[in-house]
Structures are given as structure tokens and as C-alpha cells.
Amino acid sequence: MDRLTAPENCTSMATLRAQIDSIDVELIALLVTRSRYIDRAVDLKKIEGLPARTTGRVAEVLDKVAATATAQGLDPTLARKLWGELIEWSIQRELTELPE
């Protein structure tokens, strides 16, 4: 990520918005990387005989995300909601090739 201007050093909304836009680009890049791992999970789940949806793993990820969010000062409810959507999207993607 390019060096960001600290929020307290942004002196205009244009500067602040540019920083947010830069963060958004990086978030998208991370989501692309994550989706590649989801694609690989399909192959490995086929080999290991695992279904697309593994409820215990979903709960584990959501708990970790909430704990990480709390530790870093982000609302854990927001983190759970965002990751819940991301996980469900991932499962739907896996379901094109795996049983539920």
C-alpha cells in the first residue's frame, strides 16, 4: 500500500477521500487473493471428501474475526457481518463443484 496520510493530517475531504480510495484498492486486492485460496479449497475439499459448508469452520472463522476486530478497535458485530457475507459468497462459489 502506498504511504497513507494519517487521518488527523488530512486537511480536506478530497485528501481524506483519496486515502479511503487507496485503502479500498488494497482491500479489493486482498479479497482477490482470498478468493484464489477459496478456489484451491474446492480442489482440496474434493480430495479430502469435505463439503462446501463446514459449520464448525464457519463459526471458528467468525469467532476469530470478532476477536481480532475487538483487539484492533473495530466493532466485532460489523466484522462478523462482513465476514459472514464473505463466507457465504465463498460457500456459494464452492457449491458449483461440491455438495453442501
WODA-V730242 format. One record per residue. N is the residue number from 1. SS is DSSP state (a for helix, b for strand, c for the rest). BURIAL is + if it has 24 or more other ideal C-beta (glycine too) atoms within 12 Angstrom, else -. D_LAST is the distance of its C-alpha to the last C-alpha in Angstrom with 1 decimal. Layout:
N,SS,BURIAL,D_LAST
N,SS,BURIAL,D_LAST
//
This chain:
1,c,-,37.0
2,c,-,40.5
3,c,-,42.7
4,c,-,42.1
5,c,-,44.9
6,c,-,44.5
7,a,-,43.8
8,a,-,47.2
9,a,-,48.9
10,c,-,47.5
11,c,-,50.6
12,c,-,49.2
13,a,-,46.1
14,a,-,46.0
15,a,-,45.9
16,a,-,43.2
17,a,-,41.0
18,a,-,41.5
19,a,+,40.2
20,a,-,37.1
21,a,-,36.5
22,a,-,36.8
23,a,-,34.2
24,a,-,31.8
25,a,-,32.3
26,a,-,31.4
27,a,-,28.3
28,a,-,27.1
29,a,-,27.9
30,a,-,25.9
31,a,-,22.9
32,a,-,23.3
33,a,-,23.5
34,a,-,20.4
35,a,-,18.5
36,a,-,19.8
37,a,-,18.4
38,a,+,14.9
39,a,-,15.6
40,a,-,16.8
41,a,+,13.8
42,a,+,11.8
43,a,-,14.7
44,a,-,14.9
45,a,+,11.3
46,a,-,11.9
47,a,-,15.2
48,a,-,14.2
49,c,-,11.4
50,c,-,9.0
51,c,-,5.2
52,c,+,5.1
53,c,-,5.5
54,c,-,8.4
55,a,-,10.4
56,a,-,13.6
57,a,-,13.6
58,a,-,13.2
59,a,-,16.1
60,a,-,18.0
61,a,+,18.0
62,a,+,19.0
63,a,-,21.7
64,a,-,23.1
65,a,+,23.2
66,a,+,25.1
67,a,-,27.4
68,a,-,28.2
69,a,-,28.8
70,a,-,31.2
71,a,-,33.0
72,a,-,33.6
73,c,-,34.6
74,c,-,31.7
75,c,-,30.5
76,a,-,27.5
77,a,-,26.2
78,a,-,26.3
79,a,+,24.5
80,a,+,21.7
81,a,-,21.4
82,a,-,21.6
83,a,+,19.0
84,a,-,16.7
85,a,-,16.9
86,a,+,16.7
87,a,+,13.6
88,a,-,11.8
89,a,-,13.3
90,a,+,12.1
91,a,+,8.4
92,a,-,9.2
93,a,+,11.1
94,a,+,8.7
95,c,-,6.4
96,c,-,9.8
97,c,-,9.6
98,c,+,6.5
99,c,-,3.8
100,c,-,0.0
//
